[in-house]
Amino acid sequence: MKTLCLYYTRTNKTKEVMENIARITGADLAEYTDGKGRGGVFGYIGACFVSVDRTIPKLTIKGDIDLKAYDRVIIGMPVWVEGPCAIGRAFIKKYRDKLPNDVYYVVAQMGGKDYMSKIKAMDSLLGRQSSGQFPVRTKDND
Ligand SMILES: Cc1cc2nc3c(=O)[nH]c(=O)nc-3n(C[C@H](O)[C@H](O)[C@H](O)COP(=O)(O)O)c2cc1C
């Protein structure tokens, strides 16, 4: 089974988790992005704004990735403002028809509670039920 791990990250926590999952499972790894750096305080404020506005004009997967070549895709994203981050939402919306049946999520959040509400939001964007989910509490970086 050919697996692709995908991630969006602002402060590299989701990236680190997805790198580990890809390494352990022997999956390919790629980053999806809207091309905007959101580091620092201004980046945080920008992330808050886009969580409300949700307009993501440009979204790409870095590298030469053909989604159709994969049997399973694991999508990693951080939680922003108690929901899947705006970039992750836009990713699912844009690529849902190109994703294989087997879709898993990795949700990186600082708090540890109620990740299922985020999964429900992601499934509703996907238009079907995901195959599985994995929440990661990143507060203590473990
Ligand atoms: C704008 C913004 C809003 C956030 N809102 C939440 C939240 O509602 N609940 C939570 O647990 N973490 C929240 N976080 C924290 C991130 O989900 C957490 O730090 C995550 O691990 C960051 O992953 P990254 O380093 O891959 O960007 C928020 C972060 C940002 C930037």
The ligand as a MOL file (V3000), in Angstrom:
LIG
                    3D

  0  0  0     0  0            999 V3000
M  V30 BEGIN CTAB
M  V30 COUNTS 31 33 0 0 0
M  V30 BEGIN ATOM
M  V30 1 C -4.2530 31.3100 15.1690 0
M  V30 2 C -4.0650 30.0890 16.0160 0
M  V30 3 C -5.1420 29.5830 16.7270 0
M  V30 4 C -4.9820 28.4330 17.5150 0
M  V30 5 N -6.0820 27.9170 18.1540 0
M  V30 6 C -5.9570 26.7790 18.8890 0
M  V30 7 C -7.0970 26.2040 19.5360 0
M  V30 8 O -8.2070 26.6820 19.4000 0
M  V30 9 N -6.9310 25.0820 20.2890 0
M  V30 10 C -5.6860 24.5010 20.4580 0
M  V30 11 O -5.5860 23.5010 21.1460 0
M  V30 12 N -4.5880 25.0220 19.8340 0
M  V30 13 C -4.6970 26.1380 19.0620 0
M  V30 14 N -3.5920 26.6810 18.4450 0
M  V30 15 C -2.2870 26.0550 18.6750 0
M  V30 16 C -1.8500 25.1460 17.5400 0
M  V30 17 O -2.8660 24.2890 17.0990 0
M  V30 18 C -0.6940 24.2710 18.0210 0
M  V30 19 O 0.3120 25.0790 18.5630 0
M  V30 20 C -0.1400 23.4300 16.9050 0
M  V30 21 O 0.6360 22.4000 17.4620 0
M  V30 22 C 0.7380 24.2290 15.9520 0
M  V30 23 O 1.1880 23.3920 14.9210 0
M  V30 24 P 2.2720 23.8980 13.8670 0
M  V30 25 O 3.5400 24.1480 14.6290 0
M  V30 26 O 2.4260 22.7530 12.9270 0
M  V30 27 O 1.7770 25.1340 13.2060 0
M  V30 28 C -3.7080 27.8080 17.6320 0
M  V30 29 C -2.6310 28.3450 16.9020 0
M  V30 30 C -2.8030 29.4500 16.0980 0
M  V30 31 C -1.6490 29.9840 15.3040 0
M  V30 END ATOM
M  V30 BEGIN BOND
M  V30 1 1 1 2
M  V30 2 1 2 3
M  V30 3 2 2 30
M  V30 4 2 3 4
M  V30 5 1 4 5
M  V30 6 1 4 28
M  V30 7 2 5 6
M  V30 8 1 6 7
M  V30 9 1 6 13
M  V30 10 2 7 8
M  V30 11 1 7 9
M  V30 12 1 9 10
M  V30 13 2 10 11
M  V30 14 1 10 12
M  V30 15 2 12 13
M  V30 16 1 13 14
M  V30 17 1 14 15
M  V30 18 1 14 28
M  V30 19 1 15 16
M  V30 20 1 16 17
M  V30 21 1 16 18
M  V30 22 1 18 19
M  V30 23 1 18 20
M  V30 24 1 20 21
M  V30 25 1 20 22
M  V30 26 1 22 23
M  V30 27 1 23 24
M  V30 28 2 24 25
M  V30 29 1 24 26
M  V30 30 1 24 27
M  V30 31 2 28 29
M  V30 32 1 29 30
M  V30 33 1 30 31
M  V30 END BOND
M  V30 END CTAB
M  END
